Each structure stands twice: as structure tokens, then as C-alpha cells.
């Protein structure tokens, strides 16, 4: 399951920017290359899943709007295959998205609400069982010393 679509990228960043970022064959750029867009979206989704999977069961039942926005920001960053300037808006948006994903993984940010209104339990879970060895020294074994 992907968290954003080509249309989400167009809506957020404009068709002209996507054409410039994805058409790596024609000069001047003239069309959006769907293969390049889909690869960036898949990579951005994989990055998000890596963090979100620490706190939530995947795939998510519903995709929150914030996840769509952040995944679009990451995909846009990936589309800049030649790199971005360190303090550019694209770099800042990517850094903020990764920071948000890290906070989700740590449980500091709630991504979705459960039916009870609380944070869903982390995947994995289980019980802890402690088993202690038998006593080496006891009142009986130390009697007479």
C-alpha cells in the first residue's frame, strides 16, 4: 500500500515541477515519467513503513492526511536525483518528515486513533516470564556453620 499517488504529487508541487524532475530523456522536459514517479513513491512508502511498523501493524487500515503529505515530501526529495541544497525547502521538508517518522516509531506521536481513543499497542508484544534458579544457600544447608 502506498501512502501517496502521482496525483497527490501534482496537487502539492505542480505538474511542471514533476515534469522537470522526472523527464530525464527529453530536453526540454515534456512529460511526467510514471516509472520514475512510482519508484520515488515506493521508496518513500518503504521509508515510512520502516518507522511506522515499529509502532503500528502494517498495512494501515486508513491513511491519515499527514502521512500522505509527509510521504509526498519524501518522494519529492527522492525525485531530486542530482541532490538538493542543504538548506533548501525540499531538504527541510524531507528532514521534518523523517523526524516525524522517528517520533512515531518512538511512540511520541500518535498516527491513528483506535476505537477506544488510545494509542494502538505496538506489534509484537507478549508476556515476560522470569525463572529463577534454585537457592544454593538456605537455612538448612548452612545449619551447623
N, CA, C and O atoms as CSV, one atom per row, in Angstrom:
chain,resi,resn,atom,element,x,y,z
A,1,UNK,N,N,0.844,-1.180,0.000
A,1,UNK,CA,C,0.000,0.000,0.000
A,1,UNK,C,C,0.885,1.236,0.000
A,1,UNK,O,O,1.775,1.372,0.840
A,2,UNK,N,N,0.640,2.125,-0.933
A,2,UNK,CA,C,1.376,3.388,-0.960
A,2,UNK,C,C,0.556,4.458,-0.246
A,2,UNK,O,O,-0.671,4.377,-0.176
A,3,UNK,N,N,1.244,5.442,0.272
A,3,UNK,CA,C,0.583,6.490,1.043
A,3,UNK,C,C,0.294,7.739,0.222
A,3,UNK,O,O,-0.430,8.624,0.677
A,4,UNK,N,N,0.844,7.818,-0.970
A,4,UNK,CA,C,0.546,8.949,-1.843
A,4,UNK,C,C,0.500,8.458,-3.285
A,4,UNK,O,O,0.932,7.347,-3.591
A,5,UNK,N,N,-0.020,9.288,-4.146
A,5,UNK,CA,C,-0.156,8.944,-5.558
A,5,UNK,C,C,0.508,10.017,-6.411
A,5,UNK,O,O,0.925,11.066,-5.922
A,6,UNK,N,N,0.588,9.723,-7.672
A,6,UNK,CA,C,1.107,10.700,-8.634
A,6,UNK,C,C,0.268,11.973,-8.576
A,6,UNK,O,O,0.806,13.080,-8.614
A,7,UNK,N,N,-1.053,11.812,-8.484
A,7,UNK,CA,C,-1.940,12.978,-8.431
A,7,UNK,C,C,-1.694,13.804,-7.166
A,7,UNK,O,O,-1.777,15.031,-7.206
A,8,UNK,N,N,-1.392,13.141,-6.039
A,8,UNK,CA,C,-1.052,13.874,-4.813
A,8,UNK,C,C,0.191,14.740,-5.036
A,8,UNK,O,O,0.245,15.886,-4.590
A,9,UNK,N,N,1.174,14.187,-5.721
A,9,UNK,CA,C,2.393,14.956,-6.011
A,9,UNK,C,C,2.094,16.139,-6.920
A,9,UNK,O,O,2.613,17.235,-6.710
A,10,UNK,N,N,1.257,15.917,-7.931
A,10,UNK,CA,C,0.879,17.010,-8.836
A,10,UNK,C,C,0.125,18.090,-8.074
A,10,UNK,O,O,0.385,19.279,-8.255
A,11,UNK,N,N,-0.813,17.675,-7.218
A,11,UNK,CA,C,-1.600,18.639,-6.449
A,11,UNK,C,C,-0.727,19.476,-5.515
A,11,UNK,O,O,-0.988,20.664,-5.322
A,12,UNK,N,N,0.293,18.873,-4.944
A,12,UNK,CA,C,1.124,19.569,-3.968
A,12,UNK,C,C,2.248,20.395,-4.599
A,12,UNK,O,O,2.559,21.489,-4.127
A,13,UNK,N,N,2.854,19.871,-5.662
A,13,UNK,CA,C,4.050,20.508,-6.196
A,13,UNK,C,C,3.910,21.006,-7.629
A,13,UNK,O,O,4.791,21.704,-8.130
A,14,UNK,N,N,2.832,20.661,-8.281
A,14,UNK,CA,C,2.588,21.129,-9.631
A,14,UNK,C,C,3.110,20.180,-10.700
A,14,UNK,O,O,4.119,19.497,-10.524
A,15,UNK,N,N,2.390,20.164,-11.805
A,15,UNK,CA,C,2.746,19.284,-12.909
A,15,UNK,C,C,4.080,19.695,-13.542
A,15,UNK,O,O,4.866,18.842,-13.952
A,16,UNK,N,N,4.326,20.989,-13.617
A,16,UNK,CA,C,5.554,21.484,-14.224
A,16,UNK,C,C,6.789,20.969,-13.473
A,16,UNK,O,O,7.761,20.540,-14.094
A,17,UNK,N,N,6.745,21.014,-12.145
A,17,UNK,CA,C,7.879,20.535,-11.361
A,17,UNK,C,C,8.084,19.030,-11.552
A,17,UNK,O,O,9.218,18.567,-11.671
A,18,UNK,N,N,6.992,18.275,-11.580
A,18,UNK,CA,C,7.125,16.834,-11.788
A,18,UNK,C,C,7.687,16.507,-13.163
A,18,UNK,O,O,8.478,15.575,-13.306
A,19,UNK,N,N,7.293,17.249,-14.152
A,19,UNK,CA,C,7.851,17.040,-15.492
A,19,UNK,C,C,9.357,17.293,-15.459
A,19,UNK,O,O,10.131,16.502,-15.999
A,20,UNK,N,N,9.770,18.384,-14.832
A,20,UNK,CA,C,11.184,18.723,-14.766
A,20,UNK,C,C,11.992,17.680,-13.988
A,20,UNK,O,O,13.144,17.404,-14.325
A,21,UNK,N,N,11.391,17.111,-12.961
A,21,UNK,CA,C,12.108,16.149,-12.122
A,21,UNK,C,C,12.137,14.737,-12.691
A,21,UNK,O,O,13.038,13.961,-12.375
A,22,UNK,N,N,11.162,14.397,-13.524
A,22,UNK,CA,C,11.060,13.005,-13.956
A,22,UNK,C,C,11.442,12.757,-15.403
A,22,UNK,O,O,11.879,11.653,-15.730
A,23,UNK,N,N,11.297,13.729,-16.274
A,23,UNK,CA,C,11.626,13.521,-17.681
A,23,UNK,C,C,13.126,13.713,-17.863
A,23,UNK,O,O,13.611,14.829,-18.053
A,24,UNK,N,N,13.842,12.602,-17.801
A,24,UNK,CA,C,15.301,12.640,-17.858
A,24,UNK,C,C,15.827,12.310,-19.249
A,24,UNK,O,O,17.035,12.193,-19.455
A,25,UNK,N,N,14.901,12.159,-20.209
A,25,UNK,CA,C,15.283,11.794,-21.572
A,25,UNK,C,C,15.197,12.992,-22.508
A,25,UNK,O,O,16.151,13.292,-23.225
A,26,UNK,N,N,14.065,13.671,-22.504
A,26,UNK,CA,C,13.824,14.775,-23.433
A,26,UNK,C,C,14.411,16.080,-22.905
A,26,UNK,O,O,14.393,16.354,-21.705
A,27,UNK,N,N,14.923,16.860,-23.819
A,27,UNK,CA,C,15.399,18.185,-23.448
A,27,UNK,C,C,14.812,19.187,-24.432
A,27,UNK,O,O,15.170,19.128,-25.609
A,28,UNK,N,N,13.971,20.064,-24.046
A,28,UNK,CA,C,13.481,20.289,-22.689
A,28,UNK,C,C,12.474,19.214,-22.281
A,28,UNK,O,O,11.868,18.548,-23.120
A,29,UNK,N,N,12.318,19.068,-20.970
A,29,UNK,CA,C,11.402,18.067,-20.416
A,29,UNK,C,C,9.984,18.348,-20.906
A,29,UNK,O,O,9.553,19.498,-20.986
A,30,UNK,N,N,9.263,17.263,-21.234
A,30,UNK,CA,C,7.935,17.474,-21.804
A,30,UNK,C,C,6.832,16.629,-21.194
A,30,UNK,O,O,5.655,16.923,-21.399
A,31,UNK,N,N,7.183,15.577,-20.443
A,31,UNK,CA,C,6.147,14.708,-19.886
A,31,UNK,C,C,6.609,14.105,-18.571
A,31,UNK,O,O,7.807,13.961,-18.327
A,32,UNK,N,N,5.650,13.754,-17.730
A,32,UNK,CA,C,5.939,13.084,-16.466
A,32,UNK,C,C,6.248,11.619,-16.770
A,32,UNK,O,O,5.476,10.939,-17.447
A,33,UNK,N,N,7.370,11.148,-16.269
A,33,UNK,CA,C,7.749,9.744,-16.429
A,33,UNK,C,C,7.153,8.966,-15.246
A,33,UNK,O,O,7.622,9.072,-14.112
A,34,UNK,N,N,6.109,8.183,-15.541
A,34,UNK,CA,C,5.399,7.457,-14.491
A,34,UNK,C,C,6.293,6.465,-13.756
A,34,UNK,O,O,6.117,6.249,-12.557
A,35,UNK,N,N,7.239,5.864,-14.449
A,35,UNK,CA,C,8.136,4.893,-13.812
A,35,UNK,C,C,8.977,5.560,-12.738
A,35,UNK,O,O,9.146,5.010,-11.650
A,36,UNK,N,N,9.497,6.722,-13.030
A,36,UNK,CA,C,10.317,7.460,-12.068
A,36,UNK,C,C,9.465,7.878,-10.873
A,36,UNK,O,O,9.909,7.776,-9.729
A,37,UNK,N,N,8.245,8.350,-11.130
A,37,UNK,CA,C,7.345,8.769,-10.053
A,37,UNK,C,C,6.996,7.584,-9.162
A,37,UNK,O,O,7.059,7.687,-7.937
A,38,UNK,N,N,6.631,6.470,-9.764
A,38,UNK,CA,C,6.241,5.285,-8.980
A,38,UNK,C,C,7.405,4.769,-8.133
A,38,UNK,O,O,7.195,4.310,-7.010
A,39,UNK,N,N,8.630,4.841,-8.661
A,39,UNK,CA,C,9.804,4.398,-7.899
A,39,UNK,C,C,10.016,5.296,-6.685
A,39,UNK,O,O,10.301,4.803,-5.594
A,40,UNK,N,N,9.882,6.591,-6.860
A,40,UNK,CA,C,10.058,7.534,-5.751
A,40,UNK,C,C,8.975,7.324,-4.693
A,40,UNK,O,O,9.257,7.364,-3.495
A,41,UNK,N,N,7.740,7.102,-5.137
A,41,UNK,CA,C,6.641,6.855,-4.199
A,41,UNK,C,C,6.873,5.557,-3.436
A,41,UNK,O,O,6.668,5.504,-2.224
A,42,UNK,N,N,7.299,4.510,-4.139
A,42,UNK,CA,C,7.564,3.225,-3.481
A,42,UNK,C,C,8.692,3.354,-2.460
A,42,UNK,O,O,8.602,2.797,-1.366
A,43,UNK,N,N,9.747,4.079,-2.805
A,43,UNK,CA,C,10.857,4.280,-1.874
A,43,UNK,C,C,10.433,5.094,-0.655
A,43,UNK,O,O,10.830,4.793,0.471
A,44,UNK,N,N,9.629,6.119,-0.887
A,44,UNK,CA,C,9.139,6.947,0.226
A,44,UNK,C,C,8.224,6.131,1.135
A,44,UNK,O,O,8.290,6.264,2.357
A,45,UNK,N,N,7.379,5.299,0.557
A,45,UNK,CA,C,6.490,4.450,1.345
A,45,UNK,C,C,7.299,3.444,2.160
A,45,UNK,O,O,6.983,3.187,3.321
A,46,UNK,N,N,8.331,2.879,1.559
A,46,UNK,CA,C,9.180,1.928,2.276
A,46,UNK,C,C,9.874,2.593,3.462
A,46,UNK,O,O,9.982,1.999,4.534
A,47,UNK,N,N,10.339,3.811,3.272
A,47,UNK,CA,C,10.960,4.544,4.376
A,47,UNK,C,C,9.945,4.757,5.499
A,47,UNK,O,O,10.250,4.513,6.667
A,48,UNK,N,N,8.749,5.208,5.150
A,48,UNK,CA,C,7.709,5.439,6.156
A,48,UNK,C,C,7.350,4.143,6.875
A,48,UNK,O,O,7.228,4.126,8.099
A,49,UNK,N,N,7.181,3.064,6.125
A,49,UNK,CA,C,6.837,1.770,6.733
A,49,UNK,C,C,7.900,1.289,7.703
A,49,UNK,O,O,7.585,0.670,8.719
A,50,UNK,N,N,9.158,1.573,7.392
A,50,UNK,CA,C,10.243,1.168,8.277
A,50,UNK,C,C,10.097,1.751,9.674
A,50,UNK,O,O,10.393,1.087,10.667
A,51,UNK,N,N,9.645,2.981,9.743
A,51,UNK,CA,C,9.450,3.628,11.042
A,51,UNK,C,C,8.073,3.301,11.633
A,51,UNK,O,O,7.962,2.967,12.813
A,52,UNK,N,N,7.047,3.399,10.820
A,52,UNK,CA,C,5.682,3.198,11.303
A,52,UNK,C,C,5.468,1.765,11.793
A,52,UNK,O,O,4.720,1.527,12.741
A,53,UNK,N,N,6.132,0.822,11.135
A,53,UNK,CA,C,5.999,-0.582,11.519
A,53,UNK,C,C,6.473,-0.883,12.928
A,53,UNK,O,O,6.120,-1.921,13.487
A,54,UNK,N,N,7.262,-0.001,13.510
A,54,UNK,CA,C,7.699,-0.163,14.892
A,54,UNK,C,C,6.554,0.061,15.877
A,54,UNK,O,O,6.556,-0.503,16.971
A,55,UNK,N,N,5.586,0.876,15.498
A,55,UNK,CA,C,4.511,1.249,16.415
A,55,UNK,C,C,3.137,0.748,15.995
A,55,UNK,O,O,2.238,0.667,16.833
A,56,UNK,N,N,2.949,0.413,14.734
A,56,UNK,CA,C,1.637,0.039,14.215
A,56,UNK,C,C,1.744,-1.213,13.368
A,56,UNK,O,O,2.785,-1.497,12.775
A,57,UNK,N,N,0.655,-1.953,13.324
A,57,UNK,CA,C,0.577,-3.099,12.424
A,57,UNK,C,C,0.370,-2.583,11.012
A,57,UNK,O,O,-0.439,-1.687,10.773
A,58,UNK,N,N,1.110,-3.161,10.089
A,58,UNK,CA,C,1.002,-2.757,8.695
A,58,UNK,C,C,0.306,-3.848,7.898
A,58,UNK,O,O,0.447,-5.021,8.244
A,59,UNK,N,N,-0.424,-3.527,6.868
A,59,UNK,CA,C,-0.697,-2.188,6.353
A,59,UNK,C,C,-1.732,-1.470,7.214
A,59,UNK,O,O,-2.561,-2.106,7.865
A,60,UNK,N,N,-1.675,-0.159,7.210
A,60,UNK,CA,C,-2.636,0.644,7.956
A,60,UNK,C,C,-4.015,0.510,7.307
A,60,UNK,O,O,-4.131,0.397,6.086
A,61,UNK,N,N,-5.044,0.524,8.130
A,61,UNK,CA,C,-6.413,0.422,7.617
A,61,UNK,C,C,-6.776,1.684,6.840
A,61,UNK,O,O,-7.322,1.603,5.740
A,62,UNK,N,N,-6.476,2.835,7.402
A,62,UNK,CA,C,-6.713,4.111,6.730
A,62,UNK,C,C,-5.403,4.897,6.702
A,62,UNK,O,O,-4.553,4.750,7.580
A,63,UNK,N,N,-5.262,5.717,5.697
A,63,UNK,CA,C,-4.057,6.540,5.565
A,63,UNK,C,C,-4.374,7.949,6.026
A,63,UNK,O,O,-5.149,8.648,5.374
A,64,UNK,N,N,-3.788,8.383,7.143
A,64,UNK,CA,C,-4.029,9.745,7.611
A,64,UNK,C,C,-3.452,10.771,6.631
A,64,UNK,O,O,-2.460,10.506,5.952
A,65,UNK,N,N,-4.085,11.941,6.568
A,65,UNK,CA,C,-3.639,13.015,5.673
A,65,UNK,C,C,-2.184,13.397,5.925
A,65,UNK,O,O,-1.443,13.677,4.982
A,66,UNK,N,N,-1.776,13.410,7.182
A,66,UNK,CA,C,-0.405,13.804,7.497
A,66,UNK,C,C,0.580,12.823,6.871
A,66,UNK,O,O,1.666,13.222,6.449
A,67,UNK,N,N,0.217,11.564,6.808
A,67,UNK,CA,C,1.099,10.566,6.204
A,67,UNK,C,C,1.208,10.766,4.696
A,67,UNK,O,O,2.277,10.568,4.119
A,68,UNK,N,N,0.118,11.153,4.065
A,68,UNK,CA,C,0.151,11.459,2.627
A,68,UNK,C,C,1.073,12.640,2.367
A,68,UNK,O,O,1.897,12.591,1.454
A,69,UNK,N,N,0.945,13.695,3.156
A,69,UNK,CA,C,1.774,14.887,2.977
A,69,UNK,C,C,3.254,14.571,3.166
A,69,UNK,O,O,4.090,14.971,2.355
A,70,UNK,N,N,3.571,13.853,4.240
A,70,UNK,CA,C,4.974,13.557,4.536
A,70,UNK,C,C,5.587,12.610,3.507
A,70,UNK,O,O,6.754,12.757,3.145
A,71,UNK,N,N,4.809,11.648,3.041
A,71,UNK,CA,C,5.313,10.737,2.020
A,71,UNK,C,C,5.538,11.479,0.702
A,71,UNK,O,O,6.488,11.180,-0.023
A,72,UNK,N,N,4.680,12.434,0.392
A,72,UNK,CA,C,4.893,13.275,-0.796
A,72,UNK,C,C,6.196,14.064,-0.666
A,72,UNK,O,O,6.951,14.183,-1.631
A,73,UNK,N,N,6.459,14.599,0.521
A,73,UNK,CA,C,7.696,15.351,0.736
A,73,UNK,C,C,8.928,14.473,0.538
A,73,UNK,O,O,9.915,14.904,-0.058
A,74,UNK,N,N,8.866,13.245,1.039
A,74,UNK,CA,C,9.993,12.325,0.885
A,74,UNK,C,C,10.154,11.923,-0.580
A,74,UNK,O,O,11.275,11.875,-1.086
A,75,UNK,N,N,9.053,11.636,-1.261
A,75,UNK,CA,C,9.114,11.267,-2.681
A,75,UNK,C,C,9.698,12.414,-3.506
A,75,UNK,O,O,10.499,12.187,-4.413
A,76,UNK,N,N,9.301,13.632,-3.192
A,76,UNK,CA,C,9.838,14.804,-3.903
A,76,UNK,C,C,11.346,14.898,-3.707
A,76,UNK,O,O,12.088,15.188,-4.645
A,77,UNK,N,N,11.785,14.652,-2.490
A,77,UNK,CA,C,13.220,14.658,-2.191
A,77,UNK,C,C,13.936,13.600,-3.035
A,77,UNK,O,O,14.995,13.869,-3.603
A,78,UNK,N,N,13.361,12.403,-3.116
A,78,UNK,CA,C,13.959,11.330,-3.904
A,78,UNK,C,C,13.981,11.656,-5.399
A,78,UNK,O,O,14.876,11.209,-6.118
A,79,UNK,N,N,13.010,12.424,-5.864
A,79,UNK,CA,C,12.979,12.785,-7.278
A,79,UNK,C,C,14.109,13.740,-7.660
A,79,UNK,O,O,14.474,13.833,-8.833
A,80,UNK,N,N,14.653,14.434,-6.695
A,80,UNK,CA,C,15.798,15.320,-6.950
A,80,UNK,C,C,17.060,14.454,-6.979
A,80,UNK,O,O,17.883,14.511,-6.066
A,81,UNK,N,N,17.197,13.668,-8.017
A,81,UNK,CA,C,18.285,12.702,-8.106
A,81,UNK,C,C,19.666,13.352,-8.153
A,81,UNK,O,O,20.665,12.694,-7.860
A,82,UNK,N,N,19.737,14.604,-8.509
A,82,UNK,CA,C,21.022,15.305,-8.539
A,82,UNK,C,C,21.343,15.922,-7.184
A,82,UNK,O,O,22.402,16.525,-7.006
A,83,UNK,N,N,20.440,15.774,-6.242
A,83,UNK,CA,C,20.656,16.318,-4.916
A,83,UNK,C,C,19.992,17.674,-4.741
A,83,UNK,O,O,19.577,18.315,-5.706
A,84,UNK,N,N,19.905,18.087,-3.500
A,84,UNK,CA,C,19.311,19.380,-3.167
A,84,UNK,C,C,20.287,20.154,-2.293
A,84,UNK,O,O,21.167,19.578,-1.654
A,85,UNK,N,N,20.115,21.461,-2.279
A,85,UNK,CA,C,20.954,22.289,-1.417
A,85,UNK,C,C,20.615,21.997,0.038
A,85,UNK,O,O,19.479,21.655,0.365
A,86,UNK,N,N,21.596,22.133,0.893
A,86,UNK,CA,C,21.446,21.762,2.292
A,86,UNK,C,C,20.299,22.479,2.992
A,86,UNK,O,O,19.612,21.866,3.809
A,87,UNK,N,N,20.074,23.732,2.704
A,87,UNK,CA,C,19.046,24.499,3.411
A,87,UNK,C,C,17.843,24.806,2.513
A,87,UNK,O,O,17.127,25.780,2.745
A,88,UNK,N,N,17.624,23.980,1.493
A,88,UNK,CA,C,16.504,24.226,0.586
A,88,UNK,C,C,15.189,23.774,1.226
A,88,UNK,O,O,15.203,22.970,2.157
A,89,UNK,N,N,14.064,24.278,0.742
A,89,UNK,CA,C,12.760,23.843,1.264
A,89,UNK,C,C,12.533,22.332,1.087
A,89,UNK,O,O,11.878,21.699,1.916
A,90,UNK,N,N,13.070,21.771,0.022
A,90,UNK,CA,C,12.913,20.328,-0.213
A,90,UNK,C,C,13.657,19.547,0.864
A,90,UNK,O,O,13.129,18.570,1.395
A,91,UNK,N,N,14.879,19.968,1.190
A,91,UNK,CA,C,15.671,19.301,2.230
A,91,UNK,C,C,15.002,19.449,3.591
A,91,UNK,O,O,14.939,18.484,4.353
A,92,UNK,N,N,14.504,20.639,3.906
A,92,UNK,CA,C,13.848,20.861,5.202
A,92,UNK,C,C,12.590,20.006,5.334
A,92,UNK,O,O,12.337,19.441,6.398
A,93,UNK,N,N,11.805,19.908,4.271
A,93,UNK,CA,C,10.585,19.087,4.308
A,93,UNK,C,C,10.935,17.618,4.501
A,93,UNK,O,O,10.260,16.911,5.249
A,94,UNK,N,N,11.988,17.155,3.830
A,94,UNK,CA,C,12.431,15.765,3.991
A,94,UNK,C,C,12.880,15.516,5.433
A,94,UNK,O,O,12.494,14.518,6.041
A,95,UNK,N,N,13.688,16.416,5.973
A,95,UNK,CA,C,14.181,16.264,7.350
A,95,UNK,C,C,13.024,16.249,8.346
A,95,UNK,O,O,13.033,15.462,9.292
A,96,UNK,N,N,12.033,17.111,8.142
A,96,UNK,CA,C,10.875,17.140,9.030
A,96,UNK,C,C,10.075,15.850,8.933
A,96,UNK,O,O,9.576,15.355,9.943
A,97,UNK,N,N,9.949,15.303,7.735
A,97,UNK,CA,C,9.212,14.055,7.552
A,97,UNK,C,C,9.913,12.911,8.276
A,97,UNK,O,O,9.267,12.138,8.983
A,98,UNK,N,N,11.213,12.800,8.108
A,98,UNK,CA,C,11.963,11.727,8.769
A,98,UNK,C,C,11.904,11.897,10.282
A,98,UNK,O,O,11.779,10.914,11.012
A,99,UNK,N,N,11.992,13.118,10.751
A,99,UNK,CA,C,11.882,13.378,12.189
A,99,UNK,C,C,10.513,12.940,12.716
A,99,UNK,O,O,10.419,12.337,13.785
A,100,UNK,N,N,9.460,13.246,11.964
A,100,UNK,CA,C,8.113,12.831,12.351
A,100,UNK,C,C,8.018,11.312,12.402
A,100,UNK,O,O,7.471,10.754,13.353
A,101,UNK,N,N,8.551,10.637,11.377
A,101,UNK,CA,C,8.513,9.172,11.345
A,101,UNK,C,C,9.256,8.580,12.535
A,101,UNK,O,O,8.815,7.582,13.104
A,102,UNK,N,N,10.374,9.180,12.917
A,102,UNK,CA,C,11.129,8.702,14.083
A,102,UNK,C,C,10.306,8.868,15.358
A,102,UNK,O,O,10.312,7.994,16.225
A,103,UNK,N,N,9.602,9.987,15.469
A,103,UNK,CA,C,8.754,10.210,16.639
A,103,UNK,C,C,7.608,9.212,16.696
A,103,UNK,O,O,7.220,8.780,17.781
A,104,UNK,N,N,7.067,8.844,15.555
A,104,UNK,CA,C,6.015,7.818,15.511
A,104,UNK,C,C,6.580,6.497,16.005
A,104,UNK,O,O,5.945,5.806,16.801
A,105,UNK,N,N,7.774,6.144,15.534
A,105,UNK,CA,C,8.396,4.883,15.928
A,105,UNK,C,C,8.666,4.837,17.430
A,105,UNK,O,O,8.557,3.779,18.049
A,106,UNK,N,N,9.018,5.979,18.015
A,106,UNK,CA,C,9.294,6.054,19.457
A,106,UNK,C,C,8.018,6.113,20.290
A,106,UNK,O,O,8.062,5.976,21.513
A,107,UNK,N,N,6.886,6.319,19.628
A,107,UNK,CA,C,5.626,6.427,20.355
A,107,UNK,C,C,5.337,7.827,20.857
A,107,UNK,O,O,4.412,8.018,21.647
A,108,UNK,N,N,6.105,8.808,20.417
A,108,UNK,CA,C,5.898,10.192,20.856
A,108,UNK,C,C,4.758,10.864,20.101
A,108,UNK,O,O,4.155,11.815,20.598
A,109,UNK,N,N,4.465,10.375,18.910
A,109,UNK,CA,C,3.412,10.941,18.075
A,109,UNK,C,C,2.437,9.830,17.734
A,109,UNK,O,O,2.835,8.734,17.341
A,110,UNK,N,N,1.167,10.124,17.887
A,110,UNK,CA,C,0.120,9.165,17.550
A,110,UNK,C,C,-0.312,9.399,16.118
A,110,UNK,O,O,-0.740,10.496,15.758
A,111,UNK,N,N,-0.199,8.364,15.302
A,111,UNK,CA,C,-0.530,8.488,13.896
A,111,UNK,C,C,-2.016,8.274,13.643
A,111,UNK,O,O,-2.634,9.043,12.905
A,112,UNK,N,N,-2.587,7.260,14.234
A,112,UNK,CA,C,-4.006,6.953,14.068
A,112,UNK,C,C,-4.604,6.667,15.428
A,112,UNK,O,O,-3.903,6.268,16.358
A,113,UNK,N,N,-5.906,6.875,15.535
A,113,UNK,CA,C,-6.609,6.559,16.773
A,113,UNK,C,C,-7.287,5.214,16.648
A,113,UNK,O,O,-7.737,4.820,15.572
A,114,UNK,N,N,-7.352,4.518,17.767
A,114,UNK,CA,C,-8.066,3.249,17.800
A,114,UNK,C,C,-9.505,3.509,18.210
A,114,UNK,O,O,-9.880,4.646,18.497
A,115,UNK,N,N,-10.308,2.457,18.235
A,115,UNK,CA,C,-11.716,2.606,18.614
A,115,UNK,C,C,-11.861,3.149,20.037
A,115,UNK,O,O,-12.815,3.871,20.329
A,116,UNK,N,N,-10.926,2.808,20.918
A,116,UNK,CA,C,-11.003,3.252,22.304
A,116,UNK,C,C,-10.428,4.645,22.499
A,116,UNK,O,O,-10.516,5.203,23.592
A,117,UNK,N,N,-9.842,5.211,21.456
A,117,UNK,CA,C,-9.291,6.554,21.560
A,117,UNK,C,C,-7.847,6.592,21.998
A,117,UNK,O,O,-7.250,7.667,22.060
A,118,UNK,N,N,-7.275,5.453,22.302
A,118,UNK,CA,C,-5.899,5.417,22.762
A,118,UNK,C,C,-4.939,5.057,21.657
A,118,UNK,O,O,-5.323,4.883,20.500
A,119,UNK,N,N,-3.704,4.949,22.029
A,119,UNK,CA,C,-2.676,4.558,21.088
A,119,UNK,C,C,-2.738,3.047,20.914
A,119,UNK,O,O,-2.823,2.321,21.905
A,120,UNK,N,N,-2.696,2.561,19.695
A,120,UNK,CA,C,-2.723,1.127,19.493
A,120,UNK,C,C,-1.459,0.479,20.038
A,120,UNK,O,O,-0.400,1.106,20.044
A,121,UNK,N,N,-1.553,-0.752,20.491
A,121,UNK,CA,C,-0.368,-1.407,21.030
A,121,UNK,C,C,0.659,-1.666,19.933
A,121,UNK,O,O,0.316,-1.870,18.768
A,122,UNK,N,N,1.901,-1.651,20.330
A,122,UNK,CA,C,2.963,-1.933,19.371
A,122,UNK,C,C,2.881,-3.388,18.938
A,122,UNK,O,O,2.483,-4.253,19.718
A,123,UNK,N,N,3.254,-3.651,17.706
A,123,UNK,CA,C,3.216,-5.021,17.222
A,123,UNK,C,C,4.269,-5.842,17.956
A,123,UNK,O,O,5.281,-5.310,18.411
A,124,UNK,N,N,4.024,-7.112,18.063
A,124,UNK,CA,C,4.950,-7.995,18.775
A,124,UNK,C,C,4.373,-8.336,20.119
A,124,UNK,O,O,3.748,-9.384,20.281
A,125,UNK,N,N,4.570,-7.471,21.087
A,125,UNK,CA,C,4.006,-7.639,22.419
A,125,UNK,C,C,4.325,-8.985,23.034
A,125,UNK,O,O,5.219,-9.694,22.574
A,126,UNK,N,N,3.595,-9.330,24.069
A,126,UNK,CA,C,3.788,-10.616,24.720
A,126,UNK,C,C,3.919,-10.433,26.210
A,126,UNK,O,O,3.745,-9.335,26.741
A,127,UNK,N,N,4.229,-11.532,26.880
A,127,UNK,CA,C,4.373,-11.504,28.323
A,127,UNK,C,C,5.821,-11.770,28.689
A,127,UNK,O,O,6.582,-12.353,27.917
A,128,UNK,N,N,6.186,-11.328,29.889
A,128,UNK,CA,C,7.522,-11.570,30.404
A,128,UNK,C,C,7.412,-12.623,31.489
A,128,UNK,O,O,6.566,-12.520,32.377
A,129,UNK,N,N,8.257,-13.629,31.422
A,129,UNK,CA,C,8.263,-14.690,32.423
A,129,UNK,C,C,9.672,-14.773,32.990
A,129,UNK,O,O,10.646,-14.885,32.246
A,130,UNK,N,N,9.769,-14.717,34.316
A,130,UNK,CA,C,11.061,-14.778,34.978
A,130,UNK,C,C,11.167,-16.125,35.669
A,130,UNK,O,O,10.260,-16.533,36.394
A,131,UNK,N,N,12.274,-16.812,35.442
A,131,UNK,CA,C,12.526,-18.096,36.072
A,131,UNK,C,C,13.830,-17.971,36.828
A,131,UNK,O,O,14.864,-17.634,36.251
A,132,UNK,N,N,13.777,-18.250,38.146
A,132,UNK,CA,C,14.966,-18.152,38.980
A,132,UNK,C,C,15.491,-19.554,39.276
A,132,UNK,O,O,14.722,-20.511,39.361
A,133,UNK,N,N,16.807,-19.663,39.431
A,133,UNK,CA,C,17.427,-20.933,39.772
A,133,UNK,C,C,17.123,-21.269,41.228
A,133,UNK,O,O,16.745,-20.397,42.010
A,134,UNK,N,N,17.289,-22.517,41.577
A,134,UNK,CA,C,17.056,-22.913,42.975
A,134,UNK,C,C,18.133,-22.300,43.851
A,134,UNK,O,O,19.231,-21.993,43.387
A,135,UNK,N,N,17.806,-22.124,45.121
A,135,UNK,CA,C,18.728,-21.490,46.059
A,135,UNK,C,C,19.933,-22.397,46.311
A,135,UNK,O,O,19.797,-23.610,46.470
A,136,UNK,N,N,21.108,-21.782,46.344
A,136,UNK,CA,C,22.325,-22.519,46.659
A,136,UNK,C,C,22.481,-22.589,48.169
A,136,UNK,O,O,22.836,-23.634,48.714
A,137,UNK,N,N,22.219,-21.491,48.835
A,137,UNK,CA,C,22.336,-21.434,50.283
A,137,UNK,C,C,20.958,-21.246,50.882
A,137,UNK,O,O,20.173,-20.416,50.423
A,138,UNK,N,N,20.676,-22.025,51.912
A,138,UNK,CA,C,19.416,-21.889,52.628
A,138,UNK,C,C,19.690,-22.090,54.112
A,138,UNK,O,O,20.819,-22.391,54.501
A,139,UNK,N,N,18.681,-21.929,54.928
A,139,UNK,CA,C,18.850,-22.149,56.379
A,139,UNK,C,C,19.266,-23.595,56.650
A,139,UNK,O,O,20.070,-23.868,57.541
A,140,UNK,N,N,18.708,-24.507,55.871
A,140,UNK,CA,C,19.045,-25.924,56.081
A,140,UNK,C,C,20.491,-26.213,55.690
A,140,UNK,O,O,21.199,-26.895,56.431
A,141,UNK,N,N,20.950,-25.706,54.534
A,141,UNK,CA,C,22.293,-26.031,54.081
A,141,UNK,C,C,23.375,-25.328,54.905
A,141,UNK,O,O,24.515,-25.788,54.953
A,142,UNK,N,N,23.024,-24.234,55.540
A,142,UNK,CA,C,24.001,-23.508,56.361
A,142,UNK,C,C,23.923,-23.863,57.838
A,142,UNK,O,O,24.659,-23.291,58.642
A,143,UNK,N,N,23.054,-24.786,58.214
A,143,UNK,CA,C,22.902,-25.199,59.600
A,143,UNK,C,C,24.203,-25.850,60.070
A,143,UNK,O,O,24.748,-26.722,59.392
A,144,UNK,N,N,24.673,-25.443,61.178
A,144,UNK,CA,C,25.883,-26.016,61.760
A,144,UNK,C,C,27.131,-25.206,61.468
A,144,UNK,O,O,28.200,-25.546,61.977
A,145,UNK,N,N,27.044,-24.170,60.687
A,145,UNK,CA,C,28.213,-23.339,60.413
A,145,UNK,C,C,28.225,-22.164,61.303
A,145,UNK,O,O,29.136,-21.340,61.224
